[in-house]
């Protein structure tokens, strides 16, 4: 069998929000690489948000993150899209004027203001737990000097205001709406699929030898672009609809079962 590259989303695919990784996933990725295939993380998370030692100990040949805006192979940075500082500042000020609460996502730091995400906010608390000292404020000393690849926003505003803001953003960003309260803003021309294909180009893998695992809205382009897109059984209806194959849930040996099904292990 020719060498393949397999791309794995993190949340809802490799683990859950409590950071539980099934033993079958550990076993499957280890065996996958022992069989000569390459394993990549392919995540919407920024690099600053991918620090967990247990996750990284699974063994990956590379990391595609920030929805294709940051790519590492064998621990080395090989591609990065960084937003212009003045453009990022104007964007933050504009979306705040509409009532959005931004989180700025970069290779070293995640920027979030505590007064916008109190300690009852689930995602804010996950960032506090997982990013640690690399979680810093948007305001203050860093203001306008952020090094970021993309943004996420809490968007709990009236529908007409949200639509109007999205219309103003659409020229520069691909907008991924997870629901009416949360979105990601990714620089136009970047997504998990572009990052996946760029990584394949850099390591010499034919796109026909690509597999991708995902579960949610920001995985759709990746699932469509891979030669075989695999949706997790716990995934969204849209992710399942575009996938070539739907495996079992992540905590029901989903990754292992699919790797076995496609003779990768």
C-alpha positions as protocol buffer text, in pm:
chain_id: "A"
residue {
  index: 1
  type: UNK
  ca { x: 0 y: 0 z: 0 }
}
residue {
  index: 2
  type: UNK
  ca { x: 130 y: 347 z: -87 }
}
residue {
  index: 3
  type: UNK
  ca { x: 215 y: 586 z: 195 }
}
residue {
  index: 4
  type: UNK
  ca { x: -88 y: 791 z: 300 }
}
residue {
  index: 5
  type: UNK
  ca { x: -130 y: 1103 z: 509 }
}
residue {
  index: 6
  type: UNK
  ca { x: -408 y: 1099 z: 766 }
}
residue {
  index: 7
  type: UNK
  ca { x: -539 y: 1425 z: 914 }
}
residue {
  index: 8
  type: UNK
  ca { x: -715 y: 1438 z: 1249 }
}
residue {
  index: 9
  type: UNK
  ca { x: -931 y: 1713 z: 1395 }
}
residue {
  index: 10
  type: UNK
  ca { x: -888 y: 1748 z: 1773 }
}
residue {
  index: 11
  type: UNK
  ca { x: -1212 y: 1835 z: 1953 }
}
residue {
  index: 12
  type: UNK
  ca { x: -1478 y: 1570 z: 1917 }
}
residue {
  index: 13
  type: UNK
  ca { x: -1240 y: 1355 z: 1712 }
}
residue {
  index: 14
  type: UNK
  ca { x: -918 y: 1286 z: 1902 }
}
residue {
  index: 15
  type: UNK
  ca { x: -1062 y: 1384 z: 2239 }
}
residue {
  index: 16
  type: UNK
  ca { x: -1358 y: 1549 z: 2413 }
}
residue {
  index: 17
  type: UNK
  ca { x: -1365 y: 1877 z: 2603 }
}
residue {
  index: 18
  type: UNK
  ca { x: -1247 y: 1695 z: 2916 }
}
residue {
  index: 19
  type: UNK
  ca { x: -938 y: 1588 z: 2717 }
}
residue {
  index: 20
  type: UNK
  ca { x: -1026 y: 1220 z: 2728 }
}
residue {
  index: 21
  type: UNK
  ca { x: -843 y: 1022 z: 2456 }
}
residue {
  index: 22
  type: UNK
  ca { x: -963 y: 663 z: 2401 }
}
residue {
  index: 23
  type: UNK
  ca { x: -697 y: 395 z: 2431 }
}
residue {
  index: 24
  type: UNK
  ca { x: -802 y: 263 z: 2090 }
}
residue {
  index: 25
  type: UNK
  ca { x: -712 y: 602 z: 1938 }
}
residue {
  index: 26
  type: UNK
  ca { x: -365 y: 585 z: 2090 }
}
residue {
  index: 27
  type: UNK
  ca { x: -321 y: 232 z: 1960 }
}
residue {
  index: 28
  type: UNK
  ca { x: -454 y: 317 z: 1614 }
}
residue {
  index: 29
  type: UNK
  ca { x: -229 y: 619 z: 1556 }
}
residue {
  index: 30
  type: UNK
  ca { x: 77 y: 430 z: 1680 }
}
residue {
  index: 31
  type: UNK
  ca { x: 4 y: 140 z: 1446 }
}
residue {
  index: 32
  type: UNK
  ca { x: -75 y: 377 z: 1158 }
}
residue {
  index: 33
  type: UNK
  ca { x: 271 y: 531 z: 1179 }
}
residue {
  index: 34
  type: UNK
  ca { x: 441 y: 196 z: 1230 }
}
residue {
  index: 35
  type: UNK
  ca { x: 281 y: 94 z: 899 }
}
residue {
  index: 36
  type: UNK
  ca { x: 463 y: 382 z: 731 }
}
residue {
  index: 37
  type: UNK
  ca { x: 179 y: 633 z: 704 }
}
residue {
  index: 38
  type: UNK
  ca { x: 190 y: 994 z: 823 }
}
residue {
  index: 39
  type: UNK
  ca { x: -35 y: 1135 z: 1094 }
}
residue {
  index: 40
  type: UNK
  ca { x: -117 y: 1505 z: 1119 }
}
residue {
  index: 41
  type: UNK
  ca { x: -324 y: 1713 z: 1355 }
}
residue {
  index: 42
  type: UNK
  ca { x: -556 y: 1933 z: 1146 }
}
residue {
  index: 43
  type: UNK
  ca { x: -734 y: 2174 z: 1377 }
}
residue {
  index: 44
  type: UNK
  ca { x: -912 y: 2504 z: 1395 }
}
residue {
  index: 45
  type: UNK
  ca { x: -725 y: 2566 z: 1718 }
}
residue {
  index: 46
  type: UNK
  ca { x: -431 y: 2806 z: 1704 }
}
residue {
  index: 47
  type: UNK
  ca { x: -86 y: 2667 z: 1779 }
}
residue {
  index: 48
  type: UNK
  ca { x: -91 y: 2841 z: 2117 }
}
residue {
  index: 49
  type: UNK
  ca { x: -394 y: 2628 z: 2199 }
}
residue {
  index: 50
  type: UNK
  ca { x: -224 y: 2298 z: 2109 }
}
residue {
  index: 51
  type: UNK
  ca { x: 13 y: 2244 z: 2399 }
}
residue {
  index: 52
  type: UNK
  ca { x: -122 y: 1939 z: 2579 }
}
residue {
  index: 53
  type: UNK
  ca { x: 163 y: 1693 z: 2632 }
}
residue {
  index: 54
  type: UNK
  ca { x: -64 y: 1390 z: 2638 }
}
residue {
  index: 55
  type: UNK
  ca { x: -222 y: 1487 z: 2306 }
}
residue {
  index: 56
  type: UNK
  ca { x: 113 y: 1554 z: 2140 }
}
residue {
  index: 57
  type: UNK
  ca { x: 256 y: 1230 z: 2280 }
}
residue {
  index: 58
  type: UNK
  ca { x: 26 y: 1038 z: 2043 }
}
residue {
  index: 59
  type: UNK
  ca { x: 294 y: 1104 z: 1783 }
}
residue {
  index: 60
  type: UNK
  ca { x: 230 y: 1331 z: 1487 }
}
residue {
  index: 61
  type: UNK
  ca { x: 441 y: 1404 z: 1183 }
}
residue {
  index: 62
  type: UNK
  ca { x: 301 y: 1754 z: 1160 }
}
residue {
  index: 63
  type: UNK
  ca { x: 43 y: 2004 z: 1277 }
}
residue {
  index: 64
  type: UNK
  ca { x: -195 y: 2200 z: 1055 }
}
residue {
  index: 65
  type: UNK
  ca { x: -372 y: 2452 z: 1276 }
}
residue {
  index: 66
  type: UNK
  ca { x: -559 y: 2783 z: 1279 }
}
residue {
  index: 67
  type: UNK
  ca { x: -767 y: 2643 z: 991 }
}
residue {
  index: 68
  type: UNK
  ca { x: -466 y: 2615 z: 760 }
}
residue {
  index: 69
  type: UNK
  ca { x: -295 y: 2940 z: 862 }
}
residue {
  index: 70
  type: UNK
  ca { x: -9 y: 2767 z: 1049 }
}
residue {
  index: 71
  type: UNK
  ca { x: 167 y: 2449 z: 936 }
}
residue {
  index: 72
  type: UNK
  ca { x: 449 y: 2257 z: 1103 }
}
residue {
  index: 73
  type: UNK
  ca { x: 625 y: 1946 z: 975 }
}
residue {
  index: 74
  type: UNK
  ca { x: 859 y: 1750 z: 1203 }
}
residue {
  index: 75
  type: UNK
  ca { x: 842 y: 2032 z: 1457 }
}
residue {
  index: 76
  type: UNK
  ca { x: 947 y: 2304 z: 1212 }
}
residue {
  index: 77
  type: UNK
  ca { x: 731 y: 2593 z: 1094 }
}
residue {
  index: 78
  type: UNK
  ca { x: 687 y: 2564 z: 717 }
}
residue {
  index: 79
  type: UNK
  ca { x: 398 y: 2803 z: 648 }
}
residue {
  index: 80
  type: UNK
  ca { x: 219 y: 3081 z: 831 }
}
residue {
  index: 81
  type: UNK
  ca { x: -42 y: 3348 z: 758 }
}
residue {
  index: 82
  type: UNK
  ca { x: -36 y: 3635 z: 1009 }
}
residue {
  index: 83
  type: UNK
  ca { x: -292 y: 3915 z: 1004 }
}
residue {
  index: 84
  type: UNK
  ca { x: -157 y: 4266 z: 949 }
}
residue {
  index: 85
  type: UNK
  ca { x: -158 y: 4450 z: 1284 }
}
residue {
  index: 86
  type: UNK
  ca { x: -346 y: 4758 z: 1168 }
}
residue {
  index: 87
  type: UNK
  ca { x: -604 y: 4548 z: 985 }
}
residue {
  index: 88
  type: UNK
  ca { x: -652 y: 4328 z: 1294 }
}
residue {
  index: 89
  type: UNK
  ca { x: -697 y: 4635 z: 1515 }
}
residue {
  index: 90
  type: UNK
  ca { x: -964 y: 4783 z: 1286 }
}
residue {
  index: 91
  type: UNK
  ca { x: -1142 y: 4448 z: 1268 }
}
residue {
  index: 92
  type: UNK
  ca { x: -1150 y: 4410 z: 1648 }
}
residue {
  index: 93
  type: UNK
  ca { x: -1286 y: 4759 z: 1691 }
}
residue {
  index: 94
  type: UNK
  ca { x: -1552 y: 4702 z: 1426 }
}
residue {
  index: 95
  type: UNK
  ca { x: -1680 y: 4370 z: 1559 }
}
residue {
  index: 96
  type: UNK
  ca { x: -1689 y: 4504 z: 1915 }
}
residue {
  index: 97
  type: UNK
  ca { x: -1902 y: 4793 z: 1790 }
}
residue {
  index: 98
  type: UNK
  ca { x: -2158 y: 4529 z: 1684 }
}
residue {
  index: 99
  type: UNK
  ca { x: -2148 y: 4365 z: 2026 }
}
residue {
  index: 100
  type: UNK
  ca { x: -1927 y: 4068 z: 1933 }
}
residue {
  index: 101
  type: UNK
  ca { x: -1677 y: 3946 z: 2194 }
}
residue {
  index: 102
  type: UNK
  ca { x: -1350 y: 3853 z: 2021 }
}
residue {
  index: 103
  type: UNK
  ca { x: -1081 y: 3598 z: 2097 }
}
residue {
  index: 104
  type: UNK
  ca { x: -761 y: 3649 z: 1898 }
}
residue {
  index: 105
  type: UNK
  ca { x: -568 y: 3334 z: 1813 }
}
residue {
  index: 106
  type: UNK
  ca { x: -197 y: 3321 z: 1738 }
}
residue {
  index: 107
  type: UNK
  ca { x: 105 y: 3090 z: 1731 }
}
residue {
  index: 108
  type: UNK
  ca { x: 230 y: 3189 z: 2078 }
}
residue {
  index: 109
  type: UNK
  ca { x: -55 y: 3372 z: 2251 }
}
residue {
  index: 110
  type: UNK
  ca { x: -431 y: 3364 z: 2273 }
}
residue {
  index: 111
  type: UNK
  ca { x: -572 y: 3710 z: 2349 }
}
residue {
  index: 112
  type: UNK
  ca { x: -894 y: 3737 z: 2553 }
}
residue {
  index: 113
  type: UNK
  ca { x: -1026 y: 3998 z: 2793 }
}
residue {
  index: 114
  type: UNK
  ca { x: -1157 y: 3864 z: 3123 }
}
residue {
  index: 115
  type: UNK
  ca { x: -1430 y: 4126 z: 3143 }
}
residue {
  index: 116
  type: UNK
  ca { x: -1575 y: 3994 z: 2816 }
}
residue {
  index: 117
  type: UNK
  ca { x: -1554 y: 3625 z: 2914 }
}
residue {
  index: 118
  type: UNK
  ca { x: -1636 y: 3583 z: 3282 }
}
residue {
  index: 119
  type: UNK
  ca { x: -1580 y: 3265 z: 3479 }
}
residue {
  index: 120
  type: UNK
  ca { x: -1925 y: 3133 z: 3388 }
}
residue {
  index: 121
  type: UNK
  ca { x: -1821 y: 3115 z: 3022 }
}
residue {
  index: 122
  type: UNK
  ca { x: -1734 y: 2757 z: 2925 }
}
residue {
  index: 123
  type: UNK
  ca { x: -1497 y: 2836 z: 2638 }
}
residue {
  index: 124
  type: UNK
  ca { x: -1324 y: 3111 z: 2835 }
}
residue {
  index: 125
  type: UNK
  ca { x: -1264 y: 2864 z: 3118 }
}
residue {
  index: 126
  type: UNK
  ca { x: -1123 y: 2604 z: 2877 }
}
residue {
  index: 127
  type: UNK
  ca { x: -876 y: 2864 z: 2749 }
}
residue {
  index: 128
  type: UNK
  ca { x: -780 y: 2956 z: 3105 }
}
residue {
  index: 129
  type: UNK
  ca { x: -725 y: 2589 z: 3184 }
}
residue {
  index: 130
  type: UNK
  ca { x: -532 y: 2493 z: 2871 }
}
residue {
  index: 131
  type: UNK
  ca { x: -339 y: 2802 z: 2758 }
}
residue {
  index: 132
  type: UNK
  ca { x: -212 y: 2918 z: 3097 }
}
residue {
  index: 133
  type: UNK
  ca { x: 42 y: 3200 z: 3091 }
}
residue {
  index: 134
  type: UNK
  ca { x: 8 y: 3228 z: 2713 }
}
residue {
  index: 135
  type: UNK
  ca { x: -348 y: 3357 z: 2757 }
}
residue {
  index: 136
  type: UNK
  ca { x: -319 y: 3735 z: 2769 }
}
residue {
  index: 137
  type: UNK
  ca { x: -549 y: 4034 z: 2738 }
}
residue {
  index: 138
  type: UNK
  ca { x: -652 y: 4204 z: 2418 }
}
residue {
  index: 139
  type: UNK
  ca { x: -644 y: 4545 z: 2584 }
}
residue {
  index: 140
  type: UNK
  ca { x: -349 y: 4691 z: 2771 }
}
residue {
  index: 141
  type: UNK
  ca { x: 15 y: 4659 z: 2673 }
}
residue {
  index: 142
  type: UNK
  ca { x: -55 y: 4426 z: 2381 }
}
residue {
  index: 143
  type: UNK
  ca { x: -326 y: 4640 z: 2223 }
}
residue {
  index: 144
  type: UNK
  ca { x: -286 y: 4650 z: 1845 }
}
residue {
  index: 145
  type: UNK
  ca { x: 40 y: 4453 z: 1858 }
}
residue {
  index: 146
  type: UNK
  ca { x: -111 y: 4108 z: 1838 }
}
residue {
  index: 147
  type: UNK
  ca { x: 47 y: 3833 z: 1630 }
}
residue {
  index: 148
  type: UNK
  ca { x: -254 y: 3632 z: 1522 }
}
residue {
  index: 149
  type: UNK
  ca { x: -367 y: 3392 z: 1250 }
}
residue {
  index: 150
  type: UNK
  ca { x: -745 y: 3409 z: 1300 }
}
residue {
  index: 151
  type: UNK
  ca { x: -1019 y: 3510 z: 1540 }
}
residue {
  index: 152
  type: UNK
  ca { x: -1319 y: 3358 z: 1711 }
}
residue {
  index: 153
  type: UNK
  ca { x: -1618 y: 3552 z: 1836 }
}
residue {
  index: 154
  type: UNK
  ca { x: -1909 y: 3519 z: 2071 }
}
residue {
  index: 155
  type: UNK
  ca { x: -2197 y: 3661 z: 1869 }
}
residue {
  index: 156
  type: UNK
  ca { x: -2499 y: 3676 z: 2100 }
}
residue {
  index: 157
  type: UNK
  ca { x: -2654 y: 3983 z: 1936 }
}
residue {
  index: 158
  type: UNK
  ca { x: -2972 y: 4052 z: 1743 }
}
residue {
  index: 159
  type: UNK
  ca { x: -2988 y: 3859 z: 1415 }
}
residue {
  index: 160
  type: UNK
  ca { x: -2989 y: 4171 z: 1196 }
}
residue {
  index: 161
  type: UNK
  ca { x: -2679 y: 4310 z: 1366 }
}
residue {
  index: 162
  type: UNK
  ca { x: -2499 y: 3977 z: 1333 }
}
residue {
  index: 163
  type: UNK
  ca { x: -2583 y: 3955 z: 961 }
}
residue {
  index: 164
  type: UNK
  ca { x: -2476 y: 4313 z: 900 }
}
residue {
  index: 165
  type: UNK
  ca { x: -2142 y: 4252 z: 1071 }
}
residue {
  index: 166
  type: UNK
  ca { x: -2085 y: 3931 z: 876 }
}
residue {
  index: 167
  type: UNK
  ca { x: -2155 y: 4117 z: 551 }
}
residue {
  index: 168
  type: UNK
  ca { x: -1880 y: 4366 z: 635 }
}
residue {
  index: 169
  type: UNK
  ca { x: -1638 y: 4086 z: 725 }
}
residue {
  index: 170
  type: UNK
  ca { x: -1705 y: 3864 z: 424 }
}
residue {
  index: 171
  type: UNK
  ca { x: -1453 y: 4030 z: 190 }
}
residue {
  index: 172
  type: UNK
  ca { x: -1160 y: 3944 z: 415 }
}
residue {
  index: 173
  type: UNK
  ca { x: -1273 y: 3639 z: 614 }
}
residue {
  index: 174
  type: UNK
  ca { x: -1436 y: 3304 z: 568 }
}
residue {
  index: 175
  type: UNK
  ca { x: -1697 y: 3296 z: 843 }
}
residue {
  index: 176
  type: UNK
  ca { x: -1763 y: 2962 z: 1010 }
}
residue {
  index: 177
  type: UNK
  ca { x: -2084 y: 2976 z: 1212 }
}
residue {
  index: 178
  type: UNK
  ca { x: -2095 y: 2698 z: 1468 }
}
residue {
  index: 179
  type: UNK
  ca { x: -2429 y: 2828 z: 1591 }
}
residue {
  index: 180
  type: UNK
  ca { x: -2597 y: 3165 z: 1641 }
}
residue {
  index: 181
  type: UNK
  ca { x: -2367 y: 3238 z: 1935 }
}
residue {
  index: 182
  type: UNK
  ca { x: -2020 y: 3139 z: 1808 }
}
residue {
  index: 183
  type: UNK
  ca { x: -1823 y: 3191 z: 1490 }
}
residue {
  index: 184
  type: UNK
  ca { x: -1467 y: 3168 z: 1362 }
}
residue {
  index: 185
  type: UNK
  ca { x: -1311 y: 3430 z: 1132 }
}
residue {
  index: 186
  type: UNK
  ca { x: -1049 y: 3274 z: 906 }
}
residue {
  index: 187
  type: UNK
  ca { x: -851 y: 3476 z: 648 }
}
residue {
  index: 188
  type: UNK
  ca { x: -994 y: 3427 z: 299 }
}
residue {
  index: 189
  type: UNK
  ca { x: -815 y: 3152 z: 109 }
}
residue {
  index: 190
  type: UNK
  ca { x: -741 y: 2946 z: 419 }
}
residue {
  index: 191
  type: UNK
  ca { x: -920 y: 2651 z: 573 }
}
residue {
  index: 192
  type: UNK
  ca { x: -834 y: 2304 z: 693 }
}
residue {
  index: 193
  type: UNK
  ca { x: -842 y: 2175 z: 335 }
}
residue {
  index: 194
  type: UNK
  ca { x: -586 y: 2425 z: 204 }
}
residue {
  index: 195
  type: UNK
  ca { x: -363 y: 2345 z: 500 }
}
residue {
  index: 196
  type: UNK
  ca { x: -399 y: 1973 z: 442 }
}
residue {
  index: 197
  type: UNK
  ca { x: -304 y: 2005 z: 74 }
}
residue {
  index: 198
  type: UNK
  ca { x: -12 y: 2235 z: 151 }
}
residue {
  index: 199
  type: UNK
  ca { x: 119 y: 1984 z: 405 }
}
residue {
  index: 200
  type: UNK
  ca { x: 89 y: 1703 z: 148 }
}
residue {
  index: 201
  type: UNK
  ca { x: 282 y: 1911 z: -105 }
}
residue {
  index: 202
  type: UNK
  ca { x: 558 y: 1974 z: 146 }
}
residue {
  index: 203
  type: UNK
  ca { x: 598 y: 1608 z: 243 }
}
residue {
  index: 204
  type: UNK
  ca { x: 545 y: 1464 z: -105 }
}
residue {
  index: 205
  type: UNK
  ca { x: 213 y: 1287 z: -51 }
}
residue {
  index: 206
  type: UNK
  ca { x: -21 y: 1249 z: -349 }
}
residue {
  index: 207
  type: UNK
  ca { x: -364 y: 1401 z: -262 }
}
residue {
  index: 208
  type: UNK
  ca { x: -526 y: 1072 z: -369 }
}
residue {
  index: 209
  type: UNK
  ca { x: -359 y: 918 z: -64 }
}
residue {
  index: 210
  type: UNK
  ca { x: -525 y: 1145 z: 193 }
}
residue {
  index: 211
  type: UNK
  ca { x: -770 y: 1059 z: 468 }
}
residue {
  index: 212
  type: UNK
  ca { x: -932 y: 1312 z: 701 }
}
residue {
  index: 213
  type: UNK
  ca { x: -1122 y: 1264 z: 1028 }
}
residue {
  index: 214
  type: UNK
  ca { x: -1356 y: 1533 z: 1159 }
}
residue {
  index: 215
  type: UNK
  ca { x: -1683 y: 1601 z: 1335 }
}
residue {
  index: 216
  type: UNK
  ca { x: -1799 y: 1960 z: 1290 }
}
residue {
  index: 217
  type: UNK
  ca { x: -1856 y: 2264 z: 1071 }
}
residue {
  index: 218
  type: UNK
  ca { x: -1494 y: 2373 z: 1034 }
}
residue {
  index: 219
  type: UNK
  ca { x: -1406 y: 2021 z: 916 }
}
residue {
  index: 220
  type: UNK
  ca { x: -1636 y: 2027 z: 613 }
}
residue {
  index: 221
  type: UNK
  ca { x: -1384 y: 2157 z: 356 }
}
residue {
  index: 222
  type: UNK
  ca { x: -1126 y: 1908 z: 482 }
}
residue {
  index: 223
  type: UNK
  ca { x: -1368 y: 1616 z: 462 }
}
residue {
  index: 224
  type: UNK
  ca { x: -1464 y: 1716 z: 109 }
}
residue {
  index: 225
  type: UNK
  ca { x: -1107 y: 1772 z: -12 }
}
residue {
  index: 226
  type: UNK
  ca { x: -954 y: 1452 z: 124 }
}
residue {
  index: 227
  type: UNK
  ca { x: -965 y: 1148 z: -98 }
}
residue {
  index: 228
  type: UNK
  ca { x: -1154 y: 984 z: 190 }
}
residue {
  index: 229
  type: UNK
  ca { x: -1337 y: 1205 z: 435 }
}
residue {
  index: 230
  type: UNK
  ca { x: -1440 y: 1027 z: 756 }
}
residue {
  index: 231
  type: UNK
  ca { x: -1699 y: 1178 z: 990 }
}
residue {
  index: 232
  type: UNK
  ca { x: -1718 y: 1072 z: 1351 }
}
residue {
  index: 233
  type: UNK
  ca { x: -2040 y: 908 z: 1467 }
}
residue {
  index: 234
  type: UNK
  ca { x: -2081 y: 1192 z: 1718 }
}
residue {
  index: 235
  type: UNK
  ca { x: -2038 y: 1453 z: 1442 }
}
residue {
  index: 236
  type: UNK
  ca { x: -2282 y: 1712 z: 1312 }
}
residue {
  index: 237
  type: UNK
  ca { x: -2532 y: 1624 z: 1043 }
}
residue {
  index: 238
  type: UNK
  ca { x: -2351 y: 1849 z: 792 }
}
residue {
  index: 239
  type: UNK
  ca { x: -2016 y: 1682 z: 857 }
}
residue {
  index: 240
  type: UNK
  ca { x: -2170 y: 1339 z: 810 }
}
residue {
  index: 241
  type: UNK
  ca { x: -2347 y: 1447 z: 491 }
}
residue {
  index: 242
  type: UNK
  ca { x: -2025 y: 1547 z: 313 }
}
residue {
  index: 243
  type: UNK
  ca { x: -1814 y: 1255 z: 436 }
}
residue {
  index: 244
  type: UNK
  ca { x: -1736 y: 946 z: 233 }
}
residue {
  index: 245
  type: UNK
  ca { x: -1768 y: 730 z: 541 }
}
residue {
  index: 246
  type: UNK
  ca { x: -1919 y: 768 z: 888 }
}
residue {
  index: 247
  type: UNK
  ca { x: -1741 y: 577 z: 1162 }
}
residue {
  index: 248
  type: UNK
  ca { x: -1852 y: 515 z: 1520 }
}
residue {
  index: 249
  type: UNK
  ca { x: -1832 y: 787 z: 1784 }
}
residue {
  index: 250
  type: UNK
  ca { x: -1491 y: 904 z: 1900 }
}
residue {
  index: 251
  type: UNK
  ca { x: -1538 y: 729 z: 2236 }
}
residue {
  index: 252
  type: UNK
  ca { x: -1669 y: 412 z: 2067 }
}
residue {
  index: 253
  type: UNK
  ca { x: -1336 y: 336 z: 1893 }
}
residue {
  index: 254
  type: UNK
  ca { x: -1427 y: 562 z: 1599 }
}
residue {
  index: 255
  type: UNK
  ca { x: -1075 y: 637 z: 1482 }
}
residue {
  index: 256
  type: UNK
  ca { x: -948 y: 282 z: 1530 }
}
residue {
  index: 257
  type: UNK
  ca { x: -1248 y: 129 z: 1354 }
}
residue {
  index: 258
  type: UNK
  ca { x: -1209 y: 353 z: 1049 }
}
residue {
  index: 259
  type: UNK
  ca { x: -833 y: 302 z: 1024 }
}
residue {
  index: 260
  type: UNK
  ca { x: -902 y: -70 z: 1031 }
}
residue {
  index: 261
  type: UNK
  ca { x: -1183 y: -41 z: 776 }
}
residue {
  index: 262
  type: UNK
  ca { x: -955 y: 130 z: 525 }
}
residue {
  index: 263
  type: UNK
  ca { x: -666 y: -114 z: 585 }
}
residue {
  index: 264
  type: UNK
  ca { x: -439 y: 158 z: 724 }
}
residue {
  index: 265
  type: UNK
  ca { x: -372 y: -57 z: 1031 }
}
